[in-house]
Amino acid sequence: MTDRPELSYEAAREELVEVVRKLEAGGTTLEESLALWERGETLATTCQHWLDGARERLAKAQQADEKSN
């Protein structure tokens, strides 16, 4: 992963859980709901970047291990 998100995976995931909780609870205006949804999309993308990077690092480590054996 070349460009790292500003939030850690854990922080993004925790905030995403909170956004989902607020959306599920309701009681927000349409504008607030849209803003929460947009933030949730951004956070989900951040989490996916971290997971993709972790998969890539794991694959490289496995390849290096296979070459050394």
CNS distance restraints for C-alpha pairs under 8 A (distance, minus, plus):
assign (resid   1 and name CA) (resid  49 and name CA) 7.50 0.50 0.50
assign (resid   1 and name CA) (resid  50 and name CA) 7.81 0.50 0.50
assign (resid   1 and name CA) (resid  52 and name CA) 7.56 0.50 0.50
assign (resid   1 and name CA) (resid  53 and name CA) 4.82 0.50 0.50
assign (resid   1 and name CA) (resid  56 and name CA) 7.71 0.50 0.50
assign (resid   4 and name CA) (resid  49 and name CA) 7.97 0.50 0.50
assign (resid   4 and name CA) (resid  50 and name CA) 7.87 0.50 0.50
assign (resid   5 and name CA) (resid  46 and name CA) 6.14 0.50 0.50
assign (resid   5 and name CA) (resid  49 and name CA) 7.65 0.50 0.50
assign (resid   5 and name CA) (resid  50 and name CA) 7.87 0.50 0.50
assign (resid   7 and name CA) (resid  11 and name CA) 6.02 0.50 0.50
assign (resid   7 and name CA) (resid  12 and name CA) 5.88 0.50 0.50
assign (resid   7 and name CA) (resid  46 and name CA) 7.59 0.50 0.50
assign (resid   8 and name CA) (resid  12 and name CA) 6.14 0.50 0.50
assign (resid   8 and name CA) (resid  50 and name CA) 8.00 0.50 0.50
assign (resid   9 and name CA) (resid  13 and name CA) 5.99 0.50 0.50
assign (resid   9 and name CA) (resid  46 and name CA) 7.23 0.50 0.50
assign (resid   9 and name CA) (resid  47 and name CA) 5.46 0.50 0.50
assign (resid   9 and name CA) (resid  50 and name CA) 6.07 0.50 0.50
assign (resid  10 and name CA) (resid  14 and name CA) 6.05 0.50 0.50
assign (resid  11 and name CA) (resid  15 and name CA) 6.17 0.50 0.50
assign (resid  12 and name CA) (resid  16 and name CA) 6.00 0.50 0.50
assign (resid  12 and name CA) (resid  43 and name CA) 5.49 0.50 0.50
assign (resid  12 and name CA) (resid  44 and name CA) 7.64 0.50 0.50
assign (resid  12 and name CA) (resid  46 and name CA) 6.79 0.50 0.50
assign (resid  12 and name CA) (resid  47 and name CA) 6.35 0.50 0.50
assign (resid  13 and name CA) (resid  17 and name CA) 6.18 0.50 0.50
assign (resid  13 and name CA) (resid  43 and name CA) 7.08 0.50 0.50
assign (resid  13 and name CA) (resid  44 and name CA) 7.59 0.50 0.50
assign (resid  13 and name CA) (resid  47 and name CA) 6.53 0.50 0.50
assign (resid  14 and name CA) (resid  18 and name CA) 6.47 0.50 0.50
assign (resid  15 and name CA) (resid  19 and name CA) 6.21 0.50 0.50
assign (resid  15 and name CA) (resid  43 and name CA) 7.51 0.50 0.50
assign (resid  16 and name CA) (resid  20 and name CA) 6.20 0.50 0.50
assign (resid  16 and name CA) (resid  40 and name CA) 5.62 0.50 0.50
assign (resid  16 and name CA) (resid  43 and name CA) 5.92 0.50 0.50
assign (resid  16 and name CA) (resid  44 and name CA) 6.99 0.50 0.50
assign (resid  17 and name CA) (resid  21 and name CA) 6.15 0.50 0.50
assign (resid  18 and name CA) (resid  22 and name CA) 6.24 0.50 0.50
assign (resid  19 and name CA) (resid  23 and name CA) 6.23 0.50 0.50
assign (resid  19 and name CA) (resid  36 and name CA) 6.10 0.50 0.50
assign (resid  19 and name CA) (resid  37 and name CA) 7.65 0.50 0.50
assign (resid  19 and name CA) (resid  39 and name CA) 7.70 0.50 0.50
assign (resid  19 and name CA) (resid  40 and name CA) 6.18 0.50 0.50
assign (resid  20 and name CA) (resid  24 and name CA) 6.03 0.50 0.50
assign (resid  20 and name CA) (resid  40 and name CA) 7.38 0.50 0.50
assign (resid  21 and name CA) (resid  25 and name CA) 6.08 0.50 0.50
assign (resid  22 and name CA) (resid  26 and name CA) 6.46 0.50 0.50
assign (resid  23 and name CA) (resid  28 and name CA) 7.76 0.50 0.50
assign (resid  23 and name CA) (resid  33 and name CA) 6.56 0.50 0.50
assign (resid  23 and name CA) (resid  36 and name CA) 7.20 0.50 0.50
assign (resid  23 and name CA) (resid  37 and name CA) 7.82 0.50 0.50
assign (resid  28 and name CA) (resid  32 and name CA) 5.79 0.50 0.50
assign (resid  28 and name CA) (resid  33 and name CA) 5.99 0.50 0.50
assign (resid  29 and name CA) (resid  33 and name CA) 6.06 0.50 0.50
assign (resid  30 and name CA) (resid  34 and name CA) 6.12 0.50 0.50
assign (resid  31 and name CA) (resid  35 and name CA) 6.23 0.50 0.50
assign (resid  32 and name CA) (resid  36 and name CA) 6.13 0.50 0.50
assign (resid  33 and name CA) (resid  37 and name CA) 6.06 0.50 0.50
assign (resid  34 and name CA) (resid  38 and name CA) 6.12 0.50 0.50
assign (resid  35 and name CA) (resid  39 and name CA) 6.16 0.50 0.50
assign (resid  36 and name CA) (resid  40 and name CA) 6.01 0.50 0.50
assign (resid  37 and name CA) (resid  41 and name CA) 6.22 0.50 0.50
assign (resid  38 and name CA) (resid  42 and name CA) 6.36 0.50 0.50
assign (resid  39 and name CA) (resid  43 and name CA) 6.14 0.50 0.50
assign (resid  40 and name CA) (resid  44 and name CA) 6.00 0.50 0.50
assign (resid  41 and name CA) (resid  45 and name CA) 6.19 0.50 0.50
assign (resid  42 and name CA) (resid  46 and name CA) 6.26 0.50 0.50
assign (resid  43 and name CA) (resid  47 and name CA) 6.23 0.50 0.50
assign (resid  44 and name CA) (resid  48 and name CA) 6.15 0.50 0.50
assign (resid  45 and name CA) (resid  49 and name CA) 6.19 0.50 0.50
assign (resid  46 and name CA) (resid  50 and name CA) 6.44 0.50 0.50
assign (resid  47 and name CA) (resid  51 and name CA) 6.24 0.50 0.50
assign (resid  48 and name CA) (resid  52 and name CA) 5.97 0.50 0.50
assign (resid  49 and name CA) (resid  53 and name CA) 6.08 0.50 0.50
assign (resid  50 and name CA) (resid  54 and name CA) 6.16 0.50 0.50
assign (resid  51 and name CA) (resid  55 and name CA) 6.16 0.50 0.50
assign (resid  52 and name CA) (resid  56 and name CA) 6.18 0.50 0.50
assign (resid  53 and name CA) (resid  57 and name CA) 6.18 0.50 0.50
assign (resid  54 and name CA) (resid  58 and name CA) 6.09 0.50 0.50
assign (resid  55 and name CA) (resid  59 and name CA) 6.08 0.50 0.50
assign (resid  56 and name CA) (resid  60 and name CA) 6.21 0.50 0.50
assign (resid  57 and name CA) (resid  61 and name CA) 6.15 0.50 0.50
assign (resid  58 and name CA) (resid  62 and name CA) 6.11 0.50 0.50
assign (resid  59 and name CA) (resid  63 and name CA) 6.15 0.50 0.50
assign (resid  60 and name CA) (resid  64 and name CA) 6.13 0.50 0.50
assign (resid  61 and name CA) (resid  65 and name CA) 6.10 0.50 0.50
assign (resid  62 and name CA) (resid  66 and name CA) 6.14 0.50 0.50
assign (resid  63 and name CA) (resid  67 and name CA) 6.22 0.50 0.50
assign (resid  64 and name CA) (resid  68 and name CA) 6.27 0.50 0.50
assign (resid  65 and name CA) (resid  69 and name CA) 6.41 0.50 0.50
